[in-house]
């Protein structure tokens, strides 16, 4: 698994491509608020050509991104860890 940080702007959409044929693109987050409260939508596409175009789009985003390593995660400072502890209980409210 890799985590990439895209610093060239904001990407709110989410997507997944399976076996080069099936793709899901949308705005749904994987949290309880998105599943239960927000009216978010996803598009499911079964088309190899569309999946290939989406793979190309992801590659362009990867080229503009920086990889965030596990070591960097563990080395983050006290301020980041404190902010995470304070924010996590409130994240379902926003």
MORAVEN-V825000 format. One record per run of one state. SS is the DSSP state (2 for helix, 1 for strand, 0 for the rest). FROM is the first residue (numbers start at 1). TO is the last residue. If there is no record, write none. Layout:
BEGIN
SS/FROM/TO
SS/FROM/TO
END
This chain:
BEGIN
0/1/2
1/3/6
0/7/13
1/14/18
0/19/21
1/22/26
0/27/31
2/32/36
0/37/41
1/42/46
0/47/47
2/48/63
0/64/64
1/65/68
0/69/69
2/70/74
0/75/77
2/78/88
0/89/90
2/91/93
0/94/94
END
